[in-house]
């Protein structure tokens, strides 16, 4: 490209940014790719803009250039400069975030750290629209943040969106790759901050859910592969999840994809497995769920913490609606948290302030008989009493432990 052509492209790019663009442009994307490293200084200036739209457009363009090995190092250098040579906190957040997406570690000093933390919490909460989103956010926190950073993020989310914080806390509670102490600490932080005057509303699932397509394959050595796939609503993309179960019955490997664009869901993967000697044993969702649940419980036993479930298991398990199935007979809620919730329930019934007790109980496994019984007592002490909710809670307690005659729910 001649000098005149380069100048014309730069002029065109600068003019486009000056309009504070609301959406991307294929023509501009091609211009950026054509300019390559020549566009990076201009994009860096736009990234430092106080205008959010210009900043976001520049971030997207830099991300696209970073996909090319020729320009990647220059993009990273520009992003690192943006974390130190500007006073605008939002610019630093954008630069640090893109560096993290590129697998680069980075830090920045903010003028108002608490405000940035609140903004980050609000942005994260806004993205938690599905179980898959919650699992992905929790996985990002577990893999990239220390315990103290997770505590601070949860505290900020409790202020920004209590319901989202509760969902994220519930996901962290079943991440068995976290220590029991860490899970209990996170739950305690949420309980302290979710002491609202009433329980949070129960989240309603969409009535329509796209079906999950599954295949359970087996080979001559008794290895199993469970493949699950589902089309992402409104997009031409598929989510795919493959779980390899060895002859020992443990999960040996797991792969999750959320951007598969092949025209035929998991058909190519299944075809490759068949070519390698596997045969399709079942296409029933219930069978796939049973097989994966058994393997996950075996793999996640405490003695096997060093070789426990991989992150990809947690990211894809919603495709089979597995929830906390991997927890098995172990308590899904730390015993100390259950004890605190029951103690707080007694205090709340006496004081009449039920907010903190509801918040604590919401963080516990609702199927735990003591938790269910405490919930029933709290509902009955409300003004006016919530008898129907109390009966439902007592039914959960009865289902959990129906035979022990001294339990008051059985006496009732």
RAZIWO-V737148 format. One record per backbone hydrogen bond with DSSP energy under -0.5 kcal/mol. CO is the residue of the C=O (numbers start at 1). NH is the residue of the N-H. If there is no record, write none. Layout:
# RAZIWO-V737148
co & nh
CO & NH
CO & NH
This chain:
# RAZIWO-V737148
co & nh
2 & 6
3 & 7
4 & 8
5 & 9
6 & 10
7 & 11
8 & 12
9 & 13
10 & 14
11 & 15
12 & 16
13 & 17
14 & 18
15 & 19
16 & 19
17 & 20
25 & 29
26 & 30
27 & 31
28 & 32
29 & 33
30 & 34
31 & 35
32 & 36
35 & 38
36 & 39
37 & 40
37 & 41
39 & 43
40 & 44
41 & 45
42 & 46
43 & 47
44 & 48
46 & 49
50 & 52
51 & 55
52 & 56
53 & 57
54 & 58
55 & 59
56 & 60
57 & 61
58 & 62
59 & 63
60 & 64
61 & 65
62 & 66
63 & 67
64 & 67
65 & 68
67 & 69
68 & 71
68 & 72
69 & 73
71 & 75
72 & 76
73 & 77
74 & 78
75 & 79
76 & 80
77 & 81
78 & 82
79 & 83
80 & 83
81 & 84
81 & 85
87 & 89
88 & 91
88 & 92
89 & 93
90 & 94
91 & 95
92 & 96
93 & 97
94 & 98
95 & 99
96 & 100
97 & 101
98 & 102
99 & 104
100 & 103
108 & 110
112 & 116
113 & 117
114 & 118
115 & 119
116 & 120
117 & 121
118 & 122
119 & 123
120 & 124
121 & 125
122 & 126
123 & 127
124 & 127
125 & 128
127 & 129
130 & 134
131 & 135
132 & 136
133 & 137
134 & 138
135 & 139
136 & 140
137 & 141
138 & 142
139 & 143
140 & 144
141 & 145
146 & 150
147 & 151
148 & 152
149 & 153
150 & 154
151 & 155
152 & 156
153 & 157
154 & 158
155 & 159
156 & 160
157 & 161
161 & 165
162 & 166
163 & 167
164 & 168
165 & 169
166 & 170
167 & 171
168 & 172
169 & 173
170 & 174
171 & 174
172 & 175
174 & 176
175 & 178
179 & 183
180 & 184
181 & 185
182 & 186
183 & 187
184 & 188
185 & 189
186 & 190
187 & 191
188 & 192
189 & 193
190 & 194
194 & 196
207 & 209
213 & 229
215 & 217
215 & 227
216 & 281
216 & 282
217 & 225
218 & 279
219 & 222
223 & 219
224 & 245
225 & 217
225 & 227
226 & 243
227 & 215
228 & 241
229 & 213
230 & 239
232 & 235
235 & 237
237 & 232
238 & 260
239 & 230
240 & 257
241 & 228
242 & 244
242 & 255
243 & 226
243 & 245
244 & 246
244 & 252
244 & 253
245 & 224
246 & 249
250 & 246
250 & 252
253 & 244
255 & 242
257 & 240
260 & 238
263 & 265
264 & 267
264 & 268
266 & 270
267 & 271
268 & 272
269 & 273
270 & 274
271 & 275
272 & 276
273 & 278
274 & 277
279 & 218
279 & 281
282 & 216
284 & 288
285 & 289
286 & 290
287 & 291
288 & 292
289 & 293
290 & 294
291 & 295
292 & 296
293 & 297
294 & 298
295 & 251
295 & 299
296 & 300
298 & 301
301 & 304
302 & 305
304 & 307
305 & 308
310 & 313
310 & 314
311 & 315
312 & 316
313 & 317
316 & 319
317 & 320
317 & 322
318 & 321
322 & 325
324 & 327
324 & 328
325 & 328
327 & 330
334 & 337
334 & 338
335 & 339
336 & 340
337 & 341
338 & 342
339 & 343
340 & 344
341 & 345
342 & 346
343 & 347
344 & 348
345 & 349
346 & 350
347 & 351
348 & 352
352 & 354
354 & 358
355 & 359
356 & 360
357 & 361
358 & 362
359 & 363
360 & 363
361 & 364
364 & 366
365 & 368
368 & 372
369 & 373
370 & 374
371 & 375
372 & 376
373 & 377
374 & 378
375 & 379
376 & 380
377 & 381
379 & 382
379 & 386
382 & 384
385 & 387
386 & 390
387 & 391
388 & 392
389 & 393
390 & 394
391 & 395
392 & 396
393 & 397
394 & 398
395 & 399
396 & 400
397 & 401
403 & 405
404 & 407
407 & 410
407 & 411
408 & 412
